[in-house]
């Protein structure tokens, strides 16, 4: 799981969301064992936190642009 957490840090919001949707579908099928379900659930939590963090970052950037448009700085995709 530690390696997976490191991988999540490099995922784009869109890729993380797509994987999260896949995890949810797998859980909803109800075909996974209890251990597999727990692993999927843990992965889902990591993905939700990652997506939430990305949204917070983008919200802060938008707010900064709204509050000070005269000091407009272009943000790179990595910022």
Biopython code that builds the backbone (N, CA, C, O; Angstrom):
import numpy as np
from Bio.PDB.StructureBuilder import StructureBuilder

atoms = [
    (1, "UNK", "N", (0.819, -1.202, 0.000)),
    (1, "UNK", "CA", (0.000, 0.000, 0.000)),
    (1, "UNK", "C", (0.857, 1.257, 0.000)),
    (1, "UNK", "O", (0.467, 2.268, -0.584)),
    (2, "UNK", "N", (2.019, 1.209, 0.646)),
    (2, "UNK", "CA", (2.886, 2.384, 0.679)),
    (2, "UNK", "C", (3.321, 2.768, -0.725)),
    (2, "UNK", "O", (3.335, 3.951, -1.068)),
    (3, "UNK", "N", (3.678, 1.773, -1.550)),
    (3, "UNK", "CA", (4.069, 2.069, -2.918)),
    (3, "UNK", "C", (2.905, 2.674, -3.686)),
    (3, "UNK", "O", (3.094, 3.597, -4.479)),
    (4, "UNK", "N", (1.710, 2.161, -3.456)),
    (4, "UNK", "CA", (0.537, 2.675, -4.135)),
    (4, "UNK", "C", (0.291, 4.127, -3.755)),
    (4, "UNK", "O", (-0.068, 4.929, -4.618)),
    (5, "UNK", "N", (0.471, 4.485, -2.502)),
    (5, "UNK", "CA", (0.264, 5.862, -2.068)),
    (5, "UNK", "C", (1.205, 6.802, -2.800)),
    (5, "UNK", "O", (0.813, 7.906, -3.176)),
    (6, "UNK", "N", (2.444, 6.372, -3.005)),
    (6, "UNK", "CA", (3.405, 7.193, -3.740)),
    (6, "UNK", "C", (2.953, 7.358, -5.184)),
    (6, "UNK", "O", (3.089, 8.441, -5.753)),
    (7, "UNK", "N", (2.413, 6.287, -5.792)),
    (7, "UNK", "CA", (1.933, 6.367, -7.164)),
    (7, "UNK", "C", (0.793, 7.358, -7.285)),
    (7, "UNK", "O", (0.723, 8.097, -8.267)),
    (8, "UNK", "N", (-0.100, 7.389, -6.309)),
    (8, "UNK", "CA", (-1.260, 8.259, -6.364)),
    (8, "UNK", "C", (-0.849, 9.721, -6.456)),
    (8, "UNK", "O", (-1.570, 10.534, -7.033)),
    (9, "UNK", "N", (0.296, 10.057, -5.894)),
    (9, "UNK", "CA", (0.739, 11.443, -5.887)),
    (9, "UNK", "C", (1.027, 11.961, -7.285)),
    (9, "UNK", "O", (0.995, 13.172, -7.508)),
    (10, "UNK", "N", (1.309, 11.072, -8.234)),
    (10, "UNK", "CA", (1.630, 11.513, -9.583)),
    (10, "UNK", "C", (0.440, 11.401, -10.533)),
    (10, "UNK", "O", (0.544, 11.803, -11.691)),
    (11, "UNK", "N", (-0.678, 10.869, -10.072)),
    (11, "UNK", "CA", (-1.858, 10.745, -10.917)),
    (11, "UNK", "C", (-2.526, 12.097, -11.118)),
    (11, "UNK", "O", (-2.602, 12.915, -10.200)),
    (12, "UNK", "N", (-3.003, 12.312, -12.324)),
    (12, "UNK", "CA", (-3.818, 13.501, -12.550)),
    (12, "UNK", "C", (-5.164, 13.298, -11.868)),
    (12, "UNK", "O", (-5.533, 12.177, -11.517)),
    (13, "UNK", "N", (-5.877, 14.375, -11.691)),
    (13, "UNK", "CA", (-7.214, 14.282, -11.090)),
    (13, "UNK", "C", (-8.092, 13.344, -11.917)),
    (13, "UNK", "O", (-8.794, 12.493, -11.372)),
    (14, "UNK", "N", (-8.046, 13.509, -13.225)),
    (14, "UNK", "CA", (-8.891, 12.707, -14.107)),
    (14, "UNK", "C", (-8.558, 11.222, -14.024)),
    (14, "UNK", "O", (-9.459, 10.384, -13.983)),
    (15, "UNK", "N", (-7.269, 10.895, -14.000)),
    (15, "UNK", "CA", (-6.866, 9.489, -13.899)),
    (15, "UNK", "C", (-7.236, 8.899, -12.547)),
    (15, "UNK", "O", (-7.673, 7.752, -12.466)),
    (16, "UNK", "N", (-7.064, 9.672, -11.495)),
    (16, "UNK", "CA", (-7.422, 9.194, -10.158)),
    (16, "UNK", "C", (-8.927, 8.974, -10.061)),
    (16, "UNK", "O", (-9.374, 7.987, -9.476)),
    (17, "UNK", "N", (-9.705, 9.882, -10.627)),
    (17, "UNK", "CA", (-11.157, 9.746, -10.599)),
    (17, "UNK", "C", (-11.606, 8.527, -11.397)),
    (17, "UNK", "O", (-12.502, 7.797, -10.972)),
    (18, "UNK", "N", (-10.987, 8.309, -12.549)),
    (18, "UNK", "CA", (-11.328, 7.135, -13.361)),
    (18, "UNK", "C", (-11.026, 5.847, -12.600)),
    (18, "UNK", "O", (-11.826, 4.912, -12.619)),
    (19, "UNK", "N", (-9.883, 5.796, -11.936)),
    (19, "UNK", "CA", (-9.542, 4.604, -11.155)),
    (19, "UNK", "C", (-10.504, 4.444, -9.980)),
    (19, "UNK", "O", (-10.906, 3.326, -9.661)),
    (20, "UNK", "N", (-10.873, 5.536, -9.343)),
    (20, "UNK", "CA", (-11.822, 5.479, -8.234)),
    (20, "UNK", "C", (-13.163, 4.915, -8.707)),
    (20, "UNK", "O", (-13.771, 4.096, -8.017)),
    (21, "UNK", "N", (-13.615, 5.347, -9.868)),
    (21, "UNK", "CA", (-14.865, 4.815, -10.417)),
    (21, "UNK", "C", (-14.756, 3.318, -10.669)),
    (21, "UNK", "O", (-15.709, 2.573, -10.439)),
    (22, "UNK", "N", (-13.595, 2.880, -11.140)),
    (22, "UNK", "CA", (-13.359, 1.450, -11.369)),
    (22, "UNK", "C", (-13.386, 0.677, -10.047)),
    (22, "UNK", "O", (-13.963, -0.408, -9.968)),
    (23, "UNK", "N", (-12.768, 1.233, -9.026)),
    (23, "UNK", "CA", (-12.759, 0.605, -7.699)),
    (23, "UNK", "C", (-14.190, 0.463, -7.181)),
    (23, "UNK", "O", (-14.566, -0.588, -6.663)),
    (24, "UNK", "N", (-14.978, 1.516, -7.322)),
    (24, "UNK", "CA", (-16.369, 1.482, -6.856)),
    (24, "UNK", "C", (-17.158, 0.412, -7.610)),
    (24, "UNK", "O", (-17.920, -0.343, -7.006)),
    (25, "UNK", "N", (-16.974, 0.349, -8.923)),
    (25, "UNK", "CA", (-17.671, -0.684, -9.706)),
    (25, "UNK", "C", (-17.306, -2.078, -9.216)),
    (25, "UNK", "O", (-18.174, -2.940, -9.076)),
    (26, "UNK", "N", (-16.017, -2.298, -8.955)),
    (26, "UNK", "CA", (-15.572, -3.608, -8.474)),
    (26, "UNK", "C", (-16.179, -3.935, -7.117)),
    (26, "UNK", "O", (-16.573, -5.075, -6.873)),
    (27, "UNK", "N", (-16.256, -2.961, -6.245)),
    (27, "UNK", "CA", (-16.865, -3.190, -4.936)),
    (27, "UNK", "C", (-18.365, -3.454, -5.063)),
    (27, "UNK", "O", (-18.910, -4.313, -4.370)),
    (28, "UNK", "N", (-19.020, -2.720, -5.942)),
    (28, "UNK", "CA", (-20.466, -2.875, -6.104)),
    (28, "UNK", "C", (-20.851, -4.219, -6.705)),
    (28, "UNK", "O", (-21.956, -4.707, -6.472)),
    (29, "UNK", "N", (-19.951, -4.822, -7.476)),
    (29, "UNK", "CA", (-20.225, -6.144, -8.047)),
    (29, "UNK", "C", (-20.441, -7.178, -6.950)),
    (29, "UNK", "O", (-21.236, -8.106, -7.100)),
    (30, "UNK", "N", (-19.724, -7.006, -5.850)),
    (30, "UNK", "CA", (-19.856, -7.940, -4.741)),
    (30, "UNK", "C", (-19.190, -9.282, -4.979)),
    (30, "UNK", "O", (-19.491, -10.249, -4.279)),
    (31, "UNK", "N", (-18.297, -9.362, -5.946)),
    (31, "UNK", "CA", (-17.634, -10.619, -6.286)),
    (31, "UNK", "C", (-16.275, -10.781, -5.611)),
    (31, "UNK", "O", (-15.702, -11.870, -5.633)),
    (32, "UNK", "N", (-15.761, -9.729, -5.023)),
    (32, "UNK", "CA", (-14.432, -9.771, -4.402)),
    (32, "UNK", "C", (-14.516, -10.461, -3.044)),
    (32, "UNK", "O", (-15.546, -10.434, -2.371)),
    (33, "UNK", "N", (-13.404, -11.076, -2.668)),
    (33, "UNK", "CA", (-13.327, -11.655, -1.329)),
    (33, "UNK", "C", (-13.277, -10.519, -0.316)),
    (33, "UNK", "O", (-13.147, -9.349, -0.677)),
    (34, "UNK", "N", (-13.382, -10.880, 0.940)),
    (34, "UNK", "CA", (-13.315, -9.862, 1.993)),
    (34, "UNK", "C", (-11.972, -9.141, 1.957)),
    (34, "UNK", "O", (-11.922, -7.916, 2.073)),
    (35, "UNK", "N", (-10.880, -9.896, 1.797)),
    (35, "UNK", "CA", (-9.549, -9.277, 1.720)),
    (35, "UNK", "C", (-9.436, -8.354, 0.509)),
    (35, "UNK", "O", (-8.914, -7.243, 0.616)),
    (36, "UNK", "N", (-9.925, -8.815, -0.640)),
    (36, "UNK", "CA", (-9.880, -7.990, -1.846)),
    (36, "UNK", "C", (-10.729, -6.733, -1.673)),
    (36, "UNK", "O", (-10.339, -5.645, -2.097)),
    (37, "UNK", "N", (-11.879, -6.895, -1.053)),
    (37, "UNK", "CA", (-12.756, -5.744, -0.814)),
    (37, "UNK", "C", (-12.083, -4.721, 0.084)),
    (37, "UNK", "O", (-12.189, -3.518, -0.153)),
    (38, "UNK", "N", (-11.396, -5.189, 1.104)),
    (38, "UNK", "CA", (-10.689, -4.274, 1.999)),
    (38, "UNK", "C", (-9.580, -3.542, 1.253)),
    (38, "UNK", "O", (-9.392, -2.340, 1.442)),
    (39, "UNK", "N", (-8.844, -4.263, 0.405)),
    (39, "UNK", "CA", (-7.788, -3.622, -0.387)),
    (39, "UNK", "C", (-8.381, -2.566, -1.316)),
    (39, "UNK", "O", (-7.848, -1.463, -1.435)),
    (40, "UNK", "N", (-9.481, -2.910, -1.971)),
    (40, "UNK", "CA", (-10.132, -1.954, -2.862)),
    (40, "UNK", "C", (-10.623, -0.733, -2.090)),
    (40, "UNK", "O", (-10.477, 0.400, -2.548)),
    (41, "UNK", "N", (-11.199, -0.969, -0.929)),
    (41, "UNK", "CA", (-11.679, 0.130, -0.099)),
    (41, "UNK", "C", (-10.527, 1.045, 0.303)),
    (41, "UNK", "O", (-10.652, 2.269, 0.243)),
    (42, "UNK", "N", (-9.407, 0.453, 0.712)),
    (42, "UNK", "CA", (-8.239, 1.258, 1.096)),
    (42, "UNK", "C", (-7.727, 2.066, -0.090)),
    (42, "UNK", "O", (-7.387, 3.240, 0.055)),
    (43, "UNK", "N", (-7.672, 1.439, -1.260)),
    (43, "UNK", "CA", (-7.239, 2.158, -2.455)),
    (43, "UNK", "C", (-8.199, 3.307, -2.754)),
    (43, "UNK", "O", (-7.778, 4.403, -3.123)),
    (44, "UNK", "N", (-9.478, 3.044, -2.590)),
    (44, "UNK", "CA", (-10.476, 4.082, -2.818)),
    (44, "UNK", "C", (-10.295, 5.273, -1.898)),
    (44, "UNK", "O", (-10.427, 6.419, -2.326)),
    (45, "UNK", "N", (-9.992, 5.009, -0.637)),
    (45, "UNK", "CA", (-9.762, 6.099, 0.324)),
    (45, "UNK", "C", (-8.569, 6.946, -0.109)),
    (45, "UNK", "O", (-8.625, 8.175, -0.063)),
    (46, "UNK", "N", (-7.490, 6.287, -0.530)),
    (46, "UNK", "CA", (-6.303, 7.013, -1.002)),
    (46, "UNK", "C", (-6.677, 7.879, -2.208)),
    (46, "UNK", "O", (-6.268, 9.037, -2.300)),
    (47, "UNK", "N", (-7.446, 7.315, -3.120)),
    (47, "UNK", "CA", (-7.843, 8.054, -4.320)),
    (47, "UNK", "C", (-8.757, 9.233, -3.990)),
    (47, "UNK", "O", (-8.609, 10.313, -4.563)),
    (48, "UNK", "N", (-9.688, 9.034, -3.079)),
    (48, "UNK", "CA", (-10.582, 10.128, -2.671)),
    (48, "UNK", "C", (-9.770, 11.270, -2.071)),
    (48, "UNK", "O", (-10.000, 12.435, -2.393)),
    (49, "UNK", "N", (-8.828, 10.938, -1.207)),
    (49, "UNK", "CA", (-7.996, 11.979, -0.583)),
    (49, "UNK", "C", (-7.159, 12.706, -1.625)),
    (49, "UNK", "O", (-6.991, 13.924, -1.560)),
    (50, "UNK", "N", (-6.638, 11.954, -2.581)),
    (50, "UNK", "CA", (-5.842, 12.555, -3.651)),
    (50, "UNK", "C", (-6.706, 13.527, -4.465)),
    (50, "UNK", "O", (-6.300, 14.660, -4.724)),
    (51, "UNK", "N", (-7.893, 13.075, -4.864)),
    (51, "UNK", "CA", (-8.792, 13.925, -5.648)),
    (51, "UNK", "C", (-9.209, 15.160, -4.856)),
    (51, "UNK", "O", (-9.255, 16.264, -5.398)),
    (52, "UNK", "N", (-9.504, 14.974, -3.605)),
    (52, "UNK", "CA", (-9.901, 16.104, -2.756)),
    (52, "UNK", "C", (-8.761, 17.123, -2.662)),
    (52, "UNK", "O", (-8.991, 18.330, -2.734)),
    (53, "UNK", "N", (-7.542, 16.629, -2.502)),
    (53, "UNK", "CA", (-6.382, 17.518, -2.446)),
    (53, "UNK", "C", (-6.199, 18.295, -3.735)),
    (53, "UNK", "O", (-5.907, 19.491, -3.712)),
    (54, "UNK", "N", (-6.372, 17.613, -4.865)),
    (54, "UNK", "CA", (-6.252, 18.287, -6.161)),
    (54, "UNK", "C", (-7.321, 19.368, -6.306)),
    (54, "UNK", "O", (-7.032, 20.476, -6.758)),
    (55, "UNK", "N", (-8.548, 19.046, -5.923)),
    (55, "UNK", "CA", (-9.624, 20.038, -6.007)),
    (55, "UNK", "C", (-9.339, 21.238, -5.114)),
    (55, "UNK", "O", (-9.600, 22.376, -5.502)),
    (56, "UNK", "N", (-8.809, 20.991, -3.927)),
    (56, "UNK", "CA", (-8.443, 22.096, -3.032)),
    (56, "UNK", "C", (-7.385, 22.987, -3.670)),
    (56, "UNK", "O", (-7.464, 24.212, -3.583)),
    (57, "UNK", "N", (-6.390, 22.368, -4.313)),
    (57, "UNK", "CA", (-5.331, 23.134, -4.986)),
    (57, "UNK", "C", (-5.919, 24.027, -6.072)),
    (57, "UNK", "O", (-5.608, 25.215, -6.151)),
    (58, "UNK", "N", (-6.772, 23.438, -6.907)),
    (58, "UNK", "CA", (-7.349, 24.196, -8.012)),
    (58, "UNK", "C", (-8.294, 25.281, -7.514)),
    (58, "UNK", "O", (-8.349, 26.368, -8.089)),
    (59, "UNK", "N", (-9.029, 24.996, -6.461)),
    (59, "UNK", "CA", (-9.919, 26.004, -5.883)),
    (59, "UNK", "C", (-9.114, 27.201, -5.372)),
    (59, "UNK", "O", (-9.520, 28.348, -5.558)),
    (60, "UNK", "N", (-7.983, 26.935, -4.734)),
    (60, "UNK", "CA", (-7.132, 28.015, -4.230)),
    (60, "UNK", "C", (-6.590, 28.862, -5.383)),
    (60, "UNK", "O", (-6.510, 30.086, -5.271)),
    (61, "UNK", "N", (-6.221, 28.220, -6.480)),
    (61, "UNK", "CA", (-5.722, 28.957, -7.641)),
    (61, "UNK", "C", (-6.812, 29.835, -8.244)),
    (61, "UNK", "O", (-6.570, 30.995, -8.579)),
    (62, "UNK", "N", (-8.005, 29.280, -8.377)),
    (62, "UNK", "CA", (-9.121, 30.050, -8.928)),
    (62, "UNK", "C", (-9.441, 31.231, -8.022)),
    (62, "UNK", "O", (-9.652, 32.345, -8.502)),
    (63, "UNK", "N", (-9.477, 30.995, -6.731)),
    (63, "UNK", "CA", (-9.766, 32.071, -5.775)),
    (63, "UNK", "C", (-8.716, 33.177, -5.871)),
    (63, "UNK", "O", (-9.045, 34.362, -5.820)),
    (64, "UNK", "N", (-7.463, 32.782, -6.008)),
    (64, "UNK", "CA", (-6.384, 33.763, -6.131)),
    (64, "UNK", "C", (-6.566, 34.608, -7.393)),
    (64, "UNK", "O", (-6.354, 35.820, -7.366)),
    (65, "UNK", "N", (-6.953, 33.976, -8.483)),
    (65, "UNK", "CA", (-7.169, 34.705, -9.727)),
    (65, "UNK", "C", (-8.368, 35.640, -9.628)),
    (65, "UNK", "O", (-8.335, 36.751, -10.158)),
    (66, "UNK", "N", (-9.407, 35.206, -8.964)),
    (66, "UNK", "CA", (-10.607, 36.038, -8.804)),
    (66, "UNK", "C", (-10.317, 37.252, -7.938)),
    (66, "UNK", "O", (-10.778, 38.353, -8.238)),
    (67, "UNK", "N", (-9.565, 37.064, -6.876)),
    (67, "UNK", "CA", (-9.294, 38.145, -5.927)),
    (67, "UNK", "C", (-8.319, 39.179, -6.460)),
    (67, "UNK", "O", (-8.389, 40.343, -6.064)),
    (68, "UNK", "N", (-7.429, 38.798, -7.329)),
    (68, "UNK", "CA", (-6.407, 39.731, -7.806)),
    (68, "UNK", "C", (-6.166, 39.559, -9.303)),
    (68, "UNK", "O", (-5.067, 39.169, -9.699)),
    (69, "UNK", "N", (-7.161, 39.838, -10.145)),
    (69, "UNK", "CA", (-6.966, 39.635, -11.580)),
    (69, "UNK", "C", (-5.910, 40.555, -12.182)),
    (69, "UNK", "O", (-5.311, 40.221, -13.204)),
    (70, "UNK", "N", (-5.672, 41.723, -11.552)),
    (70, "UNK", "CA", (-4.655, 42.632, -12.099)),
    (70, "UNK", "C", (-3.243, 42.084, -11.905)),
    (70, "UNK", "O", (-2.323, 42.476, -12.622)),
    (71, "UNK", "N", (-3.070, 41.199, -10.961)),
    (71, "UNK", "CA", (-1.774, 40.562, -10.723)),
    (71, "UNK", "C", (-1.764, 39.151, -11.282)),
    (71, "UNK", "O", (-1.172, 38.240, -10.704)),
    (72, "UNK", "N", (-2.421, 38.989, -12.403)),
    (72, "UNK", "CA", (-2.586, 37.676, -13.006)),
    (72, "UNK", "C", (-1.241, 37.015, -13.270)),
    (72, "UNK", "O", (-0.389, 37.552, -13.978)),
    (73, "UNK", "N", (-1.077, 35.853, -12.691)),
    (73, "UNK", "CA", (0.091, 35.021, -12.961)),
    (73, "UNK", "C", (-0.418, 33.745, -13.595)),
    (73, "UNK", "O", (-1.408, 33.169, -13.142)),
    (74, "UNK", "N", (0.247, 33.307, -14.629)),
    (74, "UNK", "CA", (-0.154, 32.048, -15.239)),
    (74, "UNK", "C", (0.417, 30.903, -14.423)),
    (74, "UNK", "O", (1.589, 30.913, -14.046)),
    (75, "UNK", "N", (-0.421, 29.922, -14.157)),
    (75, "UNK", "CA", (0.006, 28.744, -13.411)),
    (75, "UNK", "C", (0.358, 27.645, -14.396)),
    (75, "UNK", "O", (-0.321, 27.451, -15.404)),
    (76, "UNK", "N", (1.429, 26.932, -14.089)),
    (76, "UNK", "CA", (1.735, 25.760, -14.895)),
    (76, "UNK", "C", (0.856, 24.619, -14.416)),
    (76, "UNK", "O", (0.287, 24.693, -13.327)),
    (77, "UNK", "N", (0.736, 23.571, -15.209)),
    (77, "UNK", "CA", (-0.101, 22.424, -14.851)),
    (77, "UNK", "C", (0.401, 21.737, -13.595)),
    (77, "UNK", "O", (-0.386, 21.120, -12.877)),
    (78, "UNK", "N", (1.689, 21.827, -13.313)),
    (78, "UNK", "CA", (2.260, 21.151, -12.148)),
    (78, "UNK", "C", (2.038, 21.913, -10.857)),
    (78, "UNK", "O", (2.110, 21.317, -9.782)),
    (79, "UNK", "N", (1.772, 23.208, -10.924)),
    (79, "UNK", "CA", (1.619, 24.016, -9.708)),
    (79, "UNK", "C", (0.399, 23.634, -8.939)),
    (79, "UNK", "O", (0.123, 24.216, -7.890)),
]
sb = StructureBuilder()
sb.init_structure("model")
sb.init_model(0)
sb.init_chain("A")
sb.init_seg("    ")
for serial, (resi, resn, name, xyz) in enumerate(atoms, 1):
    if name == "N":
        sb.init_residue(resn, " ", resi, " ")
    sb.init_atom(name, np.array(xyz, "f"), 0.0, 1.0, " ", f" {name:<3s}", serial, name[0])
structure = sb.get_structure()
